[in-house]
Amino acid sequence: MPKMKTKRGAAKRFRASGSGRVRRNQAYTSHILTKKNSKRKRNLRKGAMVSEADTRSVKRMLPYL
């Protein structure tokens, strides 16, 4: 059986945490930053976990995660 292909766009956006959950970056950090206050921008730097509802579809896109 051939190797399964990874969705390259997903591979650049998601990675596994130590406990096996899927980590992601926050959205809303790339432009129109002048109207966002410093506290909001600082908190957006932190990563987040993918929700349980979306984890199954992310793991399907990343078969070797």
MODELLER restraints for C-alpha pairs under 7 A, 6 or more apart:
rsr = mdl.restraints
at = mdl.atoms
rsr.add(forms.Gaussian(group=physical.xy_distance, feature=features.Distance(at['CA:4:A'], at['CA:63:A']), mean=6.97, stdev=0.5))
rsr.add(forms.Gaussian(group=physical.xy_distance, feature=features.Distance(at['CA:6:A'], at['CA:61:A']), mean=6.08, stdev=0.5))
rsr.add(forms.Gaussian(group=physical.xy_distance, feature=features.Distance(at['CA:6:A'], at['CA:62:A']), mean=5.26, stdev=0.5))
rsr.add(forms.Gaussian(group=physical.xy_distance, feature=features.Distance(at['CA:6:A'], at['CA:63:A']), mean=6.42, stdev=0.5))
rsr.add(forms.Gaussian(group=physical.xy_distance, feature=features.Distance(at['CA:7:A'], at['CA:61:A']), mean=5.44, stdev=0.5))
rsr.add(forms.Gaussian(group=physical.xy_distance, feature=features.Distance(at['CA:7:A'], at['CA:62:A']), mean=6.45, stdev=0.5))
rsr.add(forms.Gaussian(group=physical.xy_distance, feature=features.Distance(at['CA:10:A'], at['CA:61:A']), mean=6.70, stdev=0.5))
rsr.add(forms.Gaussian(group=physical.xy_distance, feature=features.Distance(at['CA:11:A'], at['CA:62:A']), mean=6.71, stdev=0.5))
rsr.add(forms.Gaussian(group=physical.xy_distance, feature=features.Distance(at['CA:13:A'], at['CA:24:A']), mean=6.29, stdev=0.5))
rsr.add(forms.Gaussian(group=physical.xy_distance, feature=features.Distance(at['CA:14:A'], at['CA:22:A']), mean=6.50, stdev=0.5))
rsr.add(forms.Gaussian(group=physical.xy_distance, feature=features.Distance(at['CA:14:A'], at['CA:23:A']), mean=5.69, stdev=0.5))
rsr.add(forms.Gaussian(group=physical.xy_distance, feature=features.Distance(at['CA:14:A'], at['CA:24:A']), mean=5.11, stdev=0.5))
rsr.add(forms.Gaussian(group=physical.xy_distance, feature=features.Distance(at['CA:15:A'], at['CA:22:A']), mean=5.78, stdev=0.5))
rsr.add(forms.Gaussian(group=physical.xy_distance, feature=features.Distance(at['CA:15:A'], at['CA:23:A']), mean=5.39, stdev=0.5))
rsr.add(forms.Gaussian(group=physical.xy_distance, feature=features.Distance(at['CA:15:A'], at['CA:24:A']), mean=6.93, stdev=0.5))
rsr.add(forms.Gaussian(group=physical.xy_distance, feature=features.Distance(at['CA:16:A'], at['CA:22:A']), mean=4.67, stdev=0.5))
rsr.add(forms.Gaussian(group=physical.xy_distance, feature=features.Distance(at['CA:16:A'], at['CA:23:A']), mean=5.82, stdev=0.5))
rsr.add(forms.Gaussian(group=physical.xy_distance, feature=features.Distance(at['CA:16:A'], at['CA:65:A']), mean=6.50, stdev=0.5))
rsr.add(forms.Gaussian(group=physical.xy_distance, feature=features.Distance(at['CA:17:A'], at['CA:23:A']), mean=6.03, stdev=0.5))
rsr.add(forms.Gaussian(group=physical.xy_distance, feature=features.Distance(at['CA:22:A'], at['CA:49:A']), mean=5.82, stdev=0.5))
rsr.add(forms.Gaussian(group=physical.xy_distance, feature=features.Distance(at['CA:22:A'], at['CA:50:A']), mean=5.63, stdev=0.5))
rsr.add(forms.Gaussian(group=physical.xy_distance, feature=features.Distance(at['CA:22:A'], at['CA:55:A']), mean=6.92, stdev=0.5))
rsr.add(forms.Gaussian(group=physical.xy_distance, feature=features.Distance(at['CA:23:A'], at['CA:47:A']), mean=6.82, stdev=0.5))
rsr.add(forms.Gaussian(group=physical.xy_distance, feature=features.Distance(at['CA:23:A'], at['CA:48:A']), mean=5.80, stdev=0.5))
rsr.add(forms.Gaussian(group=physical.xy_distance, feature=features.Distance(at['CA:23:A'], at['CA:49:A']), mean=4.53, stdev=0.5))
rsr.add(forms.Gaussian(group=physical.xy_distance, feature=features.Distance(at['CA:23:A'], at['CA:50:A']), mean=5.93, stdev=0.5))
rsr.add(forms.Gaussian(group=physical.xy_distance, feature=features.Distance(at['CA:24:A'], at['CA:47:A']), mean=5.83, stdev=0.5))
rsr.add(forms.Gaussian(group=physical.xy_distance, feature=features.Distance(at['CA:24:A'], at['CA:48:A']), mean=5.40, stdev=0.5))
rsr.add(forms.Gaussian(group=physical.xy_distance, feature=features.Distance(at['CA:24:A'], at['CA:49:A']), mean=5.81, stdev=0.5))
rsr.add(forms.Gaussian(group=physical.xy_distance, feature=features.Distance(at['CA:24:A'], at['CA:50:A']), mean=6.28, stdev=0.5))
rsr.add(forms.Gaussian(group=physical.xy_distance, feature=features.Distance(at['CA:25:A'], at['CA:47:A']), mean=4.74, stdev=0.5))
rsr.add(forms.Gaussian(group=physical.xy_distance, feature=features.Distance(at['CA:25:A'], at['CA:48:A']), mean=6.06, stdev=0.5))
rsr.add(forms.Gaussian(group=physical.xy_distance, feature=features.Distance(at['CA:26:A'], at['CA:44:A']), mean=5.67, stdev=0.5))
rsr.add(forms.Gaussian(group=physical.xy_distance, feature=features.Distance(at['CA:26:A'], at['CA:45:A']), mean=6.91, stdev=0.5))
rsr.add(forms.Gaussian(group=physical.xy_distance, feature=features.Distance(at['CA:26:A'], at['CA:47:A']), mean=6.04, stdev=0.5))
rsr.add(forms.Gaussian(group=physical.xy_distance, feature=features.Distance(at['CA:26:A'], at['CA:48:A']), mean=6.62, stdev=0.5))
rsr.add(forms.Gaussian(group=physical.xy_distance, feature=features.Distance(at['CA:29:A'], at['CA:44:A']), mean=6.79, stdev=0.5))
rsr.add(forms.Gaussian(group=physical.xy_distance, feature=features.Distance(at['CA:59:A'], at['CA:65:A']), mean=6.87, stdev=0.5))
